């Protein structure tokens, strides 16, 4: 019963993300809205991490299984993908670099804000 309750908490935030995607006309996936809401709930203490911890660990453990369907679809559409592979590689490399840079800058800003960065 504990796992069902924990899953219901997670699904509640997922459904809230779906609702926000309908209400807010931005090109943001519903899963992102749900994850942000869950992060806010966990950060503010509205939801304690022990309320979802066991089910979250289970979902992380089975995460590789969740990638089977996307990989099969990639293989199914390989003809379309192969013709644009160069552009895809450039976009993935550039976006990875941007994510690294932004993550580094945000981390540096956060450490300076907290006073934990003594190396400049």
Jmol script that loads the backbone (N, CA, C; Angstrom):
load data "model"
ATOM      1  N   UNK A   1       0.824  -1.200   0.000  1.00  0.00           N
ATOM      2  CA  UNK A   1       0.000   0.000   0.000  1.00  0.00           C
ATOM      3  C   UNK A   1       0.863   1.256   0.000  1.00  0.00           C
ATOM      4  N   UNK A   2       2.028   1.170   0.672  1.00  0.00           N
ATOM      5  CA  UNK A   2       2.932   2.314   0.750  1.00  0.00           C
ATOM      6  C   UNK A   2       3.375   2.755  -0.636  1.00  0.00           C
ATOM      7  N   UNK A   3       3.705   1.783  -1.497  1.00  0.00           N
ATOM      8  CA  UNK A   3       4.182   2.099  -2.836  1.00  0.00           C
ATOM      9  C   UNK A   3       3.085   2.731  -3.695  1.00  0.00           C
ATOM     10  N   UNK A   4       1.859   2.289  -3.508  1.00  0.00           N
ATOM     11  CA  UNK A   4       0.745   2.865  -4.261  1.00  0.00           C
ATOM     12  C   UNK A   4       0.545   4.324  -3.869  1.00  0.00           C
ATOM     13  N   UNK A   5       0.611   4.612  -2.588  1.00  0.00           N
ATOM     14  CA  UNK A   5       0.471   5.998  -2.129  1.00  0.00           C
ATOM     15  C   UNK A   5       1.599   6.869  -2.662  1.00  0.00           C
ATOM     16  N   UNK A   6       2.823   6.344  -2.636  1.00  0.00           N
ATOM     17  CA  UNK A   6       3.957   7.100  -3.161  1.00  0.00           C
ATOM     18  C   UNK A   6       3.801   7.353  -4.655  1.00  0.00           C
ATOM     19  N   UNK A   7       3.354   6.348  -5.385  1.00  0.00           N
ATOM     20  CA  UNK A   7       3.133   6.513  -6.817  1.00  0.00           C
ATOM     21  C   UNK A   7       2.034   7.538  -7.073  1.00  0.00           C
ATOM     22  N   UNK A   8       1.017   7.557  -6.245  1.00  0.00           N
ATOM     23  CA  UNK A   8      -0.063   8.532  -6.410  1.00  0.00           C
ATOM     24  C   UNK A   8       0.438   9.966  -6.217  1.00  0.00           C
ATOM     25  N   UNK A   9       1.362  10.164  -5.260  1.00  0.00           N
ATOM     26  CA  UNK A   9       1.964  11.488  -5.094  1.00  0.00           C
ATOM     27  C   UNK A   9       2.685  11.904  -6.372  1.00  0.00           C
ATOM     28  N   UNK A  10       3.488  11.013  -6.909  1.00  0.00           N
ATOM     29  CA  UNK A  10       4.241  11.321  -8.126  1.00  0.00           C
ATOM     30  C   UNK A  10       3.288  11.579  -9.293  1.00  0.00           C
ATOM     31  N   UNK A  11       2.258  10.754  -9.422  1.00  0.00           N
ATOM     32  CA  UNK A  11       1.291  10.938 -10.499  1.00  0.00           C
ATOM     33  C   UNK A  11       0.508  12.240 -10.348  1.00  0.00           C
ATOM     34  N   UNK A  12       0.258  12.644  -9.119  1.00  0.00           N
ATOM     35  CA  UNK A  12      -0.434  13.903  -8.876  1.00  0.00           C
ATOM     36  C   UNK A  12       0.345  15.069  -9.488  1.00  0.00           C
ATOM     37  N   UNK A  13       1.645  15.074  -9.285  1.00  0.00           N
ATOM     38  CA  UNK A  13       2.465  16.136  -9.854  1.00  0.00           C
ATOM     39  C   UNK A  13       2.555  16.009 -11.371  1.00  0.00           C
ATOM     40  N   UNK A  14       2.551  14.800 -11.865  1.00  0.00           N
ATOM     41  CA  UNK A  14       2.548  14.589 -13.304  1.00  0.00           C
ATOM     42  C   UNK A  14       1.261  15.135 -13.926  1.00  0.00           C
ATOM     43  N   UNK A  15       0.130  14.846 -13.316  1.00  0.00           N
ATOM     44  CA  UNK A  15      -1.146  15.347 -13.809  1.00  0.00           C
ATOM     45  C   UNK A  15      -1.235  16.868 -13.679  1.00  0.00           C
ATOM     46  N   UNK A  16      -0.677  17.414 -12.611  1.00  0.00           N
ATOM     47  CA  UNK A  16      -0.650  18.875 -12.453  1.00  0.00           C
ATOM     48  C   UNK A  16       0.170  19.502 -13.585  1.00  0.00           C
ATOM     49  N   UNK A  17       1.261  18.848 -13.967  1.00  0.00           N
ATOM     50  CA  UNK A  17       2.058  19.322 -15.099  1.00  0.00           C
ATOM     51  C   UNK A  17       1.268  19.284 -16.392  1.00  0.00           C
ATOM     52  N   UNK A  18       0.477  18.225 -16.585  1.00  0.00           N
ATOM     53  CA  UNK A  18      -0.380  18.138 -17.770  1.00  0.00           C
ATOM     54  C   UNK A  18      -1.389  19.289 -17.787  1.00  0.00           C
ATOM     55  N   UNK A  19      -1.959  19.591 -16.632  1.00  0.00           N
ATOM     56  CA  UNK A  19      -2.934  20.680 -16.550  1.00  0.00           C
ATOM     57  C   UNK A  19      -2.272  22.027 -16.847  1.00  0.00           C
ATOM     58  N   UNK A  20      -1.078  22.233 -16.313  1.00  0.00           N
ATOM     59  CA  UNK A  20      -0.378  23.494 -16.566  1.00  0.00           C
ATOM     60  C   UNK A  20      -0.032  23.660 -18.041  1.00  0.00           C
ATOM     61  N   UNK A  21       0.316  22.560 -18.688  1.00  0.00           N
ATOM     62  CA  UNK A  21       0.644  22.644 -20.107  1.00  0.00           C
ATOM     63  C   UNK A  21      -0.565  23.108 -20.917  1.00  0.00           C
ATOM     64  N   UNK A  22      -1.755  22.678 -20.508  1.00  0.00           N
ATOM     65  CA  UNK A  22      -2.977  23.106 -21.193  1.00  0.00           C
ATOM     66  C   UNK A  22      -3.274  24.574 -20.872  1.00  0.00           C
ATOM     67  N   UNK A  23      -3.058  24.979 -19.625  1.00  0.00           N
ATOM     68  CA  UNK A  23      -3.410  26.330 -19.188  1.00  0.00           C
ATOM     69  C   UNK A  23      -2.409  27.396 -19.627  1.00  0.00           C
ATOM     70  N   UNK A  24      -1.133  27.040 -19.685  1.00  0.00           N
ATOM     71  CA  UNK A  24      -0.084  28.008 -20.033  1.00  0.00           C
ATOM     72  C   UNK A  24       0.386  27.714 -21.454  1.00  0.00           C
ATOM     73  N   UNK A  25       0.170  28.637 -22.367  1.00  0.00           N
ATOM     74  CA  UNK A  25       0.493  28.379 -23.775  1.00  0.00           C
ATOM     75  C   UNK A  25       1.976  28.578 -24.108  1.00  0.00           C
ATOM     76  N   UNK A  26       2.842  27.849 -23.455  1.00  0.00           N
ATOM     77  CA  UNK A  26       4.273  27.886 -23.748  1.00  0.00           C
ATOM     78  C   UNK A  26       4.702  26.519 -24.278  1.00  0.00           C
ATOM     79  N   UNK A  27       5.727  26.482 -25.112  1.00  0.00           N
ATOM     80  CA  UNK A  27       6.174  25.190 -25.652  1.00  0.00           C
ATOM     81  C   UNK A  27       7.059  24.428 -24.661  1.00  0.00           C
ATOM     82  N   UNK A  28       6.508  24.177 -23.488  1.00  0.00           N
ATOM     83  CA  UNK A  28       7.227  23.455 -22.435  1.00  0.00           C
ATOM     84  C   UNK A  28       6.494  22.146 -22.202  1.00  0.00           C
ATOM     85  N   UNK A  29       7.230  21.017 -22.211  1.00  0.00           N
ATOM     86  CA  UNK A  29       6.561  19.727 -21.988  1.00  0.00           C
ATOM     87  C   UNK A  29       5.910  19.650 -20.614  1.00  0.00           C
ATOM     88  N   UNK A  30       4.825  18.917 -20.549  1.00  0.00           N
ATOM     89  CA  UNK A  30       4.100  18.746 -19.292  1.00  0.00           C
ATOM     90  C   UNK A  30       4.978  18.112 -18.219  1.00  0.00           C
ATOM     91  N   UNK A  31       5.869  17.217 -18.630  1.00  0.00           N
ATOM     92  CA  UNK A  31       6.755  16.569 -17.657  1.00  0.00           C
ATOM     93  C   UNK A  31       7.647  17.585 -16.952  1.00  0.00           C
ATOM     94  N   UNK A  32       8.071  18.618 -17.671  1.00  0.00           N
ATOM     95  CA  UNK A  32       8.910  19.650 -17.057  1.00  0.00           C
ATOM     96  C   UNK A  32       8.108  20.428 -16.028  1.00  0.00           C
ATOM     97  N   UNK A  33       6.888  20.800 -16.383  1.00  0.00           N
ATOM     98  CA  UNK A  33       6.025  21.469 -15.405  1.00  0.00           C
ATOM     99  C   UNK A  33       5.860  20.603 -14.152  1.00  0.00           C
ATOM    100  N   UNK A  34       5.587  19.326 -14.342  1.00  0.00           N
ATOM    101  CA  UNK A  34       5.399  18.426 -13.212  1.00  0.00           C
ATOM    102  C   UNK A  34       6.643  18.309 -12.351  1.00  0.00           C
ATOM    103  N   UNK A  35       7.797  18.198 -13.008  1.00  0.00           N
ATOM    104  CA  UNK A  35       9.056  18.077 -12.253  1.00  0.00           C
ATOM    105  C   UNK A  35       9.356  19.361 -11.474  1.00  0.00           C
ATOM    106  N   UNK A  36       9.079  20.513 -12.077  1.00  0.00           N
ATOM    107  CA  UNK A  36       9.302  21.785 -11.383  1.00  0.00           C
ATOM    108  C   UNK A  36       8.367  21.892 -10.180  1.00  0.00           C
ATOM    109  N   UNK A  37       7.111  21.513 -10.365  1.00  0.00           N
ATOM    110  CA  UNK A  37       6.179  21.525  -9.238  1.00  0.00           C
ATOM    111  C   UNK A  37       6.630  20.582  -8.122  1.00  0.00           C
ATOM    112  N   UNK A  38       7.111  19.403  -8.501  1.00  0.00           N
ATOM    113  CA  UNK A  38       7.609  18.452  -7.509  1.00  0.00           C
ATOM    114  C   UNK A  38       8.837  19.008  -6.795  1.00  0.00           C
ATOM    115  N   UNK A  39       9.733  19.642  -7.544  1.00  0.00           N
ATOM    116  CA  UNK A  39      10.913  20.257  -6.937  1.00  0.00           C
ATOM    117  C   UNK A  39      10.515  21.342  -5.946  1.00  0.00           C
ATOM    118  N   UNK A  40       9.562  22.166  -6.325  1.00  0.00           N
ATOM    119  CA  UNK A  40       9.101  23.229  -5.429  1.00  0.00           C
ATOM    120  C   UNK A  40       8.476  22.627  -4.170  1.00  0.00           C
ATOM    121  N   UNK A  41       7.664  21.603  -4.345  1.00  0.00           N
ATOM    122  CA  UNK A  41       7.019  20.966  -3.185  1.00  0.00           C
ATOM    123  C   UNK A  41       8.053  20.343  -2.252  1.00  0.00           C
ATOM    124  N   UNK A  42       9.076  19.718  -2.819  1.00  0.00           N
ATOM    125  CA  UNK A  42      10.115  19.109  -1.986  1.00  0.00           C
ATOM    126  C   UNK A  42      10.988  20.174  -1.331  1.00  0.00           C
ATOM    127  N   UNK A  43      11.302  21.243  -2.064  1.00  0.00           N
ATOM    128  CA  UNK A  43      12.162  22.302  -1.529  1.00  0.00           C
ATOM    129  C   UNK A  43      11.498  23.094  -0.419  1.00  0.00           C
ATOM    130  N   UNK A  44      10.203  23.304  -0.542  1.00  0.00           N
ATOM    131  CA  UNK A  44       9.491  24.101   0.460  1.00  0.00           C
ATOM    132  C   UNK A  44       9.007  23.275   1.643  1.00  0.00           C
ATOM    133  N   UNK A  45       9.103  21.963   1.537  1.00  0.00           N
ATOM    134  CA  UNK A  45       8.653  21.113   2.627  1.00  0.00           C
ATOM    135  C   UNK A  45       7.183  20.737   2.536  1.00  0.00           C
ATOM    136  N   UNK A  46       6.497  21.160   1.470  1.00  0.00           N
ATOM    137  CA  UNK A  46       5.102  20.750   1.301  1.00  0.00           C
ATOM    138  C   UNK A  46       4.986  19.241   1.131  1.00  0.00           C
ATOM    139  N   UNK A  47       6.010  18.659   0.542  1.00  0.00           N
ATOM    140  CA  UNK A  47       6.070  17.213   0.367  1.00  0.00           C
ATOM    141  C   UNK A  47       7.411  16.739   0.898  1.00  0.00           C
ATOM    142  N   UNK A  48       7.388  15.809   1.810  1.00  0.00           N
ATOM    143  CA  UNK A  48       8.636  15.271   2.366  1.00  0.00           C
ATOM    144  C   UNK A  48       9.170  14.184   1.438  1.00  0.00           C
ATOM    145  N   UNK A  49      10.479  14.137   1.309  1.00  0.00           N
ATOM    146  CA  UNK A  49      11.082  13.190   0.367  1.00  0.00           C
ATOM    147  C   UNK A  49      10.775  11.738   0.734  1.00  0.00           C
ATOM    148  N   UNK A  50      10.586  11.460   2.001  1.00  0.00           N
ATOM    149  CA  UNK A  50      10.282  10.073   2.386  1.00  0.00           C
ATOM    150  C   UNK A  50       8.897   9.634   1.897  1.00  0.00           C
ATOM    151  N   UNK A  51       8.048  10.596   1.514  1.00  0.00           N
ATOM    152  CA  UNK A  51       6.729  10.247   0.981  1.00  0.00           C
ATOM    153  C   UNK A  51       6.808   9.635  -0.412  1.00  0.00           C
ATOM    154  N   UNK A  52       7.937   9.851  -1.114  1.00  0.00           N
ATOM    155  CA  UNK A  52       8.066   9.323  -2.479  1.00  0.00           C
ATOM    156  C   UNK A  52       9.375   8.570  -2.709  1.00  0.00           C
ATOM    157  N   UNK A  53      10.220   8.475  -1.702  1.00  0.00           N
ATOM    158  CA  UNK A  53      11.582   7.975  -1.878  1.00  0.00           C
ATOM    159  C   UNK A  53      11.653   6.546  -2.427  1.00  0.00           C
ATOM    160  N   UNK A  54      10.911   5.631  -1.858  1.00  0.00           N
ATOM    161  CA  UNK A  54      11.012   4.232  -2.289  1.00  0.00           C
ATOM    162  C   UNK A  54      10.551   4.033  -3.732  1.00  0.00           C
ATOM    163  N   UNK A  55       9.445   4.651  -4.080  1.00  0.00           N
ATOM    164  CA  UNK A  55       8.940   4.534  -5.449  1.00  0.00           C
ATOM    165  C   UNK A  55       9.860   5.258  -6.422  1.00  0.00           C
ATOM    166  N   UNK A  56      10.415   6.392  -6.022  1.00  0.00           N
ATOM    167  CA  UNK A  56      11.355   7.115  -6.885  1.00  0.00           C
ATOM    168  C   UNK A  56      12.593   6.271  -7.155  1.00  0.00           C
ATOM    169  N   UNK A  57      13.103   5.592  -6.125  1.00  0.00           N
ATOM    170  CA  UNK A  57      14.265   4.706  -6.313  1.00  0.00           C
ATOM    171  C   UNK A  57      13.937   3.576  -7.294  1.00  0.00           C
ATOM    172  N   UNK A  58      12.747   3.015  -7.163  1.00  0.00           N
ATOM    173  CA  UNK A  58      12.322   1.948  -8.071  1.00  0.00           C
ATOM    174  C   UNK A  58      12.232   2.462  -9.510  1.00  0.00           C
ATOM    175  N   UNK A  59      11.625   3.637  -9.699  1.00  0.00           N
ATOM    176  CA  UNK A  59      11.493   4.192 -11.043  1.00  0.00           C
ATOM    177  C   UNK A  59      12.857   4.494 -11.660  1.00  0.00           C
ATOM    178  N   UNK A  60      13.792   4.965 -10.851  1.00  0.00           N
ATOM    179  CA  UNK A  60      15.147   5.214 -11.355  1.00  0.00           C
ATOM    180  C   UNK A  60      15.820   3.893 -11.722  1.00  0.00           C
ATOM    181  N   UNK A  61      15.583   2.860 -10.941  1.00  0.00           N
ATOM    182  CA  UNK A  61      16.202   1.556 -11.215  1.00  0.00           C
ATOM    183  C   UNK A  61      15.712   0.952 -12.528  1.00  0.00           C
ATOM    184  N   UNK A  62      14.450   1.174 -12.867  1.00  0.00           N
ATOM    185  CA  UNK A  62      13.917   0.591 -14.103  1.00  0.00           C
ATOM    186  C   UNK A  62      13.966   1.568 -15.276  1.00  0.00           C
ATOM    187  N   UNK A  63      14.585   2.715 -15.086  1.00  0.00           N
ATOM    188  CA  UNK A  63      14.610   3.722 -16.134  1.00  0.00           C
ATOM    189  C   UNK A  63      15.146   3.214 -17.482  1.00  0.00           C
ATOM    190  N   UNK A  64      16.180   2.378 -17.518  1.00  0.00           N
ATOM    191  CA  UNK A  64      16.648   1.890 -18.830  1.00  0.00           C
ATOM    192  C   UNK A  64      15.553   1.193 -19.636  1.00  0.00           C
ATOM    193  N   UNK A  65      14.639   0.524 -18.982  1.00  0.00           N
ATOM    194  CA  UNK A  65      13.548  -0.150 -19.686  1.00  0.00           C
ATOM    195  C   UNK A  65      12.666   0.879 -20.396  1.00  0.00           C
ATOM    196  N   UNK A  66      12.547   2.059 -19.812  1.00  0.00           N
ATOM    197  CA  UNK A  66      11.697   3.089 -20.395  1.00  0.00           C
ATOM    198  C   UNK A  66      12.265   3.652 -21.694  1.00  0.00           C
ATOM    199  N   UNK A  67      13.548   3.393 -21.979  1.00  0.00           N
ATOM    200  CA  UNK A  67      14.164   3.886 -23.205  1.00  0.00           C
ATOM    201  C   UNK A  67      14.022   2.909 -24.367  1.00  0.00           C
ATOM    202  N   UNK A  68      13.457   1.757 -24.151  1.00  0.00           N
ATOM    203  CA  UNK A  68      13.320   0.760 -25.215  1.00  0.00           C
ATOM    204  C   UNK A  68      12.435   1.286 -26.338  1.00  0.00           C
ATOM    205  N   UNK A  69      11.299   1.832 -26.023  1.00  0.00           N
ATOM    206  CA  UNK A  69      10.365   2.319 -27.047  1.00  0.00           C
ATOM    207  C   UNK A  69      10.987   3.451 -27.876  1.00  0.00           C
ATOM    208  N   UNK A  70      11.617   4.470 -27.264  1.00  0.00           N
ATOM    209  CA  UNK A  70      12.242   5.502 -28.096  1.00  0.00           C
ATOM    210  C   UNK A  70      13.342   4.956 -29.007  1.00  0.00           C
ATOM    211  N   UNK A  71      14.130   4.015 -28.523  1.00  0.00           N
ATOM    212  CA  UNK A  71      15.192   3.442 -29.352  1.00  0.00           C
ATOM    213  C   UNK A  71      14.592   2.681 -30.528  1.00  0.00           C
ATOM    214  N   UNK A  72      13.532   1.935 -30.295  1.00  0.00           N
ATOM    215  CA  UNK A  72      12.870   1.210 -31.390  1.00  0.00           C
ATOM    216  C   UNK A  72      12.331   2.202 -32.418  1.00  0.00           C
ATOM    217  N   UNK A  73      11.766   3.317 -31.966  1.00  0.00           N
ATOM    218  CA  UNK A  73      11.262   4.331 -32.895  1.00  0.00           C
ATOM    219  C   UNK A  73      12.390   4.986 -33.683  1.00  0.00           C
ATOM    220  N   UNK A  74      13.523   5.206 -33.049  1.00  0.00           N
ATOM    221  CA  UNK A  74      14.679   5.750 -33.773  1.00  0.00           C
ATOM    222  C   UNK A  74      15.095   4.780 -34.871  1.00  0.00           C
ATOM    223  N   UNK A  75      15.169   3.499 -34.554  1.00  0.00           N
ATOM    224  CA  UNK A  75      15.537   2.511 -35.561  1.00  0.00           C
ATOM    225  C   UNK A  75      14.495   2.429 -36.666  1.00  0.00           C
ATOM    226  N   UNK A  76      13.246   2.576 -36.311  1.00  0.00           N
ATOM    227  CA  UNK A  76      12.166   2.525 -37.295  1.00  0.00           C
ATOM    228  C   UNK A  76      12.235   3.690 -38.285  1.00  0.00           C
ATOM    229  N   UNK A  77      12.673   4.838 -37.806  1.00  0.00           N
ATOM    230  CA  UNK A  77      12.748   6.040 -38.635  1.00  0.00           C
ATOM    231  C   UNK A  77      14.186   6.373 -39.040  1.00  0.00           C
ATOM    232  N   UNK A  78      15.046   5.393 -39.044  1.00  0.00           N
ATOM    233  CA  UNK A  78      16.457   5.634 -39.311  1.00  0.00           C
ATOM    234  C   UNK A  78      16.692   6.281 -40.682  1.00  0.00           C
ATOM    235  N   UNK A  79      15.882   5.965 -41.667  1.00  0.00           N
ATOM    236  CA  UNK A  79      16.043   6.559 -42.992  1.00  0.00           C
ATOM    237  C   UNK A  79      15.950   8.073 -42.960  1.00  0.00           C
ATOM    238  N   UNK A  80      14.998   8.599 -42.229  1.00  0.00           N
ATOM    239  CA  UNK A  80      14.840  10.047 -42.092  1.00  0.00           C
ATOM    240  C   UNK A  80      15.973  10.628 -41.258  1.00  0.00           C
ATOM    241  N   UNK A  81      16.325   9.956 -40.191  1.00  0.00           N
ATOM    242  CA  UNK A  81      17.360  10.446 -39.276  1.00  0.00           C
ATOM    243  C   UNK A  81      18.722  10.446 -39.960  1.00  0.00           C
ATOM    244  N   UNK A  82      19.043   9.397 -40.703  1.00  0.00           N
ATOM    245  CA  UNK A  82      20.361   9.272 -41.329  1.00  0.00           C
ATOM    246  C   UNK A  82      20.631  10.413 -42.306  1.00  0.00           C
ATOM    247  N   UNK A  83      19.607  10.874 -42.986  1.00  0.00           N
ATOM    248  CA  UNK A  83      19.811  11.951 -43.954  1.00  0.00           C
ATOM    249  C   UNK A  83      20.107  13.289 -43.273  1.00  0.00           C
ATOM    250  N   UNK A  84      19.788  13.393 -41.994  1.00  0.00           N
ATOM    251  CA  UNK A  84      20.024  14.636 -41.245  1.00  0.00           C
ATOM    252  C   UNK A  84      21.002  14.428 -40.087  1.00  0.00           C
ATOM    253  N   UNK A  85      21.765  13.365 -40.134  1.00  0.00           N
ATOM    254  CA  UNK A  85      22.631  13.004 -39.008  1.00  0.00           C
ATOM    255  C   UNK A  85      23.669  14.077 -38.692  1.00  0.00           C
ATOM    256  N   UNK A  86      24.245  14.685 -39.710  1.00  0.00           N
ATOM    257  CA  UNK A  86      25.244  15.737 -39.467  1.00  0.00           C
ATOM    258  C   UNK A  86      24.665  16.888 -38.670  1.00  0.00           C
ATOM    259  N   UNK A  87      23.494  17.359 -39.079  1.00  0.00           N
ATOM    260  CA  UNK A  87      22.845  18.465 -38.361  1.00  0.00           C
ATOM    261  C   UNK A  87      22.481  18.053 -36.940  1.00  0.00           C
ATOM    262  N   UNK A  88      22.025  16.839 -36.780  1.00  0.00           N
ATOM    263  CA  UNK A  88      21.652  16.351 -35.443  1.00  0.00           C
ATOM    264  C   UNK A  88      22.873  16.326 -34.531  1.00  0.00           C
ATOM    265  N   UNK A  89      24.003  15.847 -35.046  1.00  0.00           N
ATOM    266  CA  UNK A  89      25.235  15.787 -34.237  1.00  0.00           C
ATOM    267  C   UNK A  89      25.681  17.191 -33.836  1.00  0.00           C
ATOM    268  N   UNK A  90      25.632  18.137 -34.777  1.00  0.00           N
ATOM    269  CA  UNK A  90      26.020  19.519 -34.462  1.00  0.00           C
ATOM    270  C   UNK A  90      25.107  20.107 -33.396  1.00  0.00           C
ATOM    271  N   UNK A  91      23.805  19.896 -33.533  1.00  0.00           N
ATOM    272  CA  UNK A  91      22.842  20.434 -32.560  1.00  0.00           C
ATOM    273  C   UNK A  91      23.052  19.810 -31.188  1.00  0.00           C
ATOM    274  N   UNK A  92      23.256  18.503 -31.138  1.00  0.00           N
ATOM    275  CA  UNK A  92      23.479  17.828 -29.848  1.00  0.00           C
ATOM    276  C   UNK A  92      24.766  18.323 -29.202  1.00  0.00           C
ATOM    277  N   UNK A  93      25.842  18.452 -29.984  1.00  0.00           N
ATOM    278  CA  UNK A  93      27.116  18.919 -29.432  1.00  0.00           C
ATOM    279  C   UNK A  93      26.984  20.358 -28.924  1.00  0.00           C
ATOM    280  N   UNK A  94      26.361  21.221 -29.719  1.00  0.00           N
ATOM    281  CA  UNK A  94      26.213  22.626 -29.312  1.00  0.00           C
ATOM    282  C   UNK A  94      25.332  22.754 -28.066  1.00  0.00           C
ATOM    283  N   UNK A  95      24.224  22.036 -28.043  1.00  0.00           N
ATOM    284  CA  UNK A  95      23.338  22.144 -26.881  1.00  0.00           C
ATOM    285  C   UNK A  95      23.990  21.553 -25.630  1.00  0.00           C
ATOM    286  N   UNK A  96      24.786  20.502 -25.801  1.00  0.00           N
ATOM    287  CA  UNK A  96      25.520  19.942 -24.655  1.00  0.00           C
ATOM    288  C   UNK A  96      26.492  20.960 -24.096  1.00  0.00           C
ATOM    289  N   UNK A  97      27.218  21.643 -24.978  1.00  0.00           N
ATOM    290  CA  UNK A  97      28.152  22.678 -24.536  1.00  0.00           C
ATOM    291  C   UNK A  97      27.415  23.794 -23.802  1.00  0.00           C
ATOM    292  N   UNK A  98      26.273  24.222 -24.330  1.00  0.00           N
ATOM    293  CA  UNK A  98      25.494  25.289 -23.690  1.00  0.00           C
ATOM    294  C   UNK A  98      25.024  24.848 -22.308  1.00  0.00           C
ATOM    295  N   UNK A  99      24.553  23.610 -22.194  1.00  0.00           N
ATOM    296  CA  UNK A  99      24.108  23.103 -20.893  1.00  0.00           C
ATOM    297  C   UNK A  99      25.276  23.057 -19.908  1.00  0.00           C
ATOM    298  N   UNK A 100      26.449  22.590 -20.352  1.00  0.00           N
ATOM    299  CA  UNK A 100      27.631  22.574 -19.476  1.00  0.00           C
ATOM    300  C   UNK A 100      27.971  23.987 -19.018  1.00  0.00           C
ATOM    301  N   UNK A 101      27.995  24.932 -19.951  1.00  0.00           N
ATOM    302  CA  UNK A 101      28.365  26.307 -19.614  1.00  0.00           C
ATOM    303  C   UNK A 101      27.368  26.933 -18.644  1.00  0.00           C
ATOM    304  N   UNK A 102      26.097  26.795 -18.932  1.00  0.00           N
ATOM    305  CA  UNK A 102      25.070  27.380 -18.063  1.00  0.00           C
ATOM    306  C   UNK A 102      25.100  26.718 -16.686  1.00  0.00           C
ATOM    307  N   UNK A 103      25.245  25.397 -16.653  1.00  0.00           N
ATOM    308  CA  UNK A 103      25.311  24.692 -15.363  1.00  0.00           C
ATOM    309  C   UNK A 103      26.508  25.169 -14.551  1.00  0.00           C
ATOM    310  N   UNK A 104      27.648  25.319 -15.207  1.00  0.00           N
ATOM    311  CA  UNK A 104      28.843  25.800 -14.515  1.00  0.00           C
ATOM    312  C   UNK A 104      28.659  27.204 -13.973  1.00  0.00           C
ATOM    313  N   UNK A 105      28.090  28.089 -14.795  1.00  0.00           N
ATOM    314  CA  UNK A 105      27.873  29.472 -14.351  1.00  0.00           C
ATOM    315  C   UNK A 105      26.868  29.547 -13.204  1.00  0.00           C
ATOM    316  N   UNK A 106      25.807  28.783 -13.292  1.00  0.00           N
ATOM    317  CA  UNK A 106      24.809  28.780 -12.214  1.00  0.00           C
ATOM    318  C   UNK A 106      25.416  28.226 -10.929  1.00  0.00           C
ATOM    319  N   UNK A 107      26.196  27.154 -11.049  1.00  0.00           N
ATOM    320  CA  UNK A 107      26.848  26.580  -9.869  1.00  0.00           C
ATOM    321  C   UNK A 107      27.823  27.574  -9.251  1.00  0.00           C
ATOM    322  N   UNK A 108      28.601  28.231 -10.092  1.00  0.00           N
ATOM    323  CA  UNK A 108      29.553  29.231  -9.594  1.00  0.00           C
ATOM    324  C   UNK A 108      28.819  30.372  -8.898  1.00  0.00           C
ATOM    325  N   UNK A 109      27.733  30.848  -9.502  1.00  0.00           N
ATOM    326  CA  UNK A 109      26.932  31.918  -8.892  1.00  0.00           C
ATOM    327  C   UNK A 109      26.378  31.473  -7.545  1.00  0.00           C
ATOM    328  N   UNK A 110      25.859  30.238  -7.502  1.00  0.00           N
ATOM    329  CA  UNK A 110      25.262  29.731  -6.273  1.00  0.00           C
ATOM    330  C   UNK A 110      26.311  29.599  -5.168  1.00  0.00           C
ATOM    331  N   UNK A 111      27.486  29.078  -5.512  1.00  0.00           N
ATOM    332  CA  UNK A 111      28.537  28.931  -4.503  1.00  0.00           C
ATOM    333  C   UNK A 111      29.006  30.285  -3.995  1.00  0.00           C
ATOM    334  N   UNK A 112      29.117  31.258  -4.880  1.00  0.00           N
ATOM    335  CA  UNK A 112      29.507  32.597  -4.428  1.00  0.00           C
ATOM    336  C   UNK A 112      28.431  33.198  -3.525  1.00  0.00           C
ATOM    337  N   UNK A 113      27.179  32.966  -3.884  1.00  0.00           N
ATOM    338  CA  UNK A 113      26.063  33.481  -3.080  1.00  0.00           C
ATOM    339  C   UNK A 113      26.085  32.891  -1.677  1.00  0.00           C
ATOM    340  N   UNK A 114      26.390  31.589  -1.591  1.00  0.00           N
ATOM    341  CA  UNK A 114      26.450  30.929  -0.290  1.00  0.00           C
ATOM    342  C   UNK A 114      27.762  31.199   0.428  1.00  0.00           C
ATOM    343  N   UNK A 115      28.751  31.728  -0.277  1.00  0.00           N
ATOM    344  CA  UNK A 115      30.057  31.990   0.335  1.00  0.00           C
ATOM    345  C   UNK A 115      30.940  30.761   0.373  1.00  0.00           C
ATOM    346  N   UNK A 116      30.643  29.758  -0.445  1.00  0.00           N
ATOM    347  CA  UNK A 116      31.418  28.522  -0.421  1.00  0.00           C
ATOM    348  C   UNK A 116      32.514  28.438  -1.458  1.00  0.00           C
ATOM    349  N   UNK A 117      32.611  29.424  -2.372  1.00  0.00           N
ATOM    350  CA  UNK A 117      33.620  29.380  -3.420  1.00  0.00           C
ATOM    351  C   UNK A 117      34.801  30.235  -3.005  1.00  0.00           C
ATOM    352  N   UNK A 118      35.879  29.615  -2.558  1.00  0.00           N
ATOM    353  CA  UNK A 118      37.067  30.337  -2.127  1.00  0.00           C
ATOM    354  C   UNK A 118      38.130  30.362  -3.211  1.00  0.00           C
ATOM    355  N   UNK A 119      37.870  29.716  -4.354  1.00  0.00           N
ATOM    356  CA  UNK A 119      38.871  29.646  -5.416  1.00  0.00           C
ATOM    357  C   UNK A 119      38.626  30.668  -6.525  1.00  0.00           C
ATOM    358  N   UNK A 120      37.546  31.433  -6.440  1.00  0.00           N
ATOM    359  CA  UNK A 120      37.276  32.478  -7.432  1.00  0.00           C
ATOM    360  C   UNK A 120      36.676  31.923  -8.638  1.00  0.00           C
TER     361      UNK A 120
END
end "model"
wireframe off; spacefill off
backbone 0.3
color backbone group
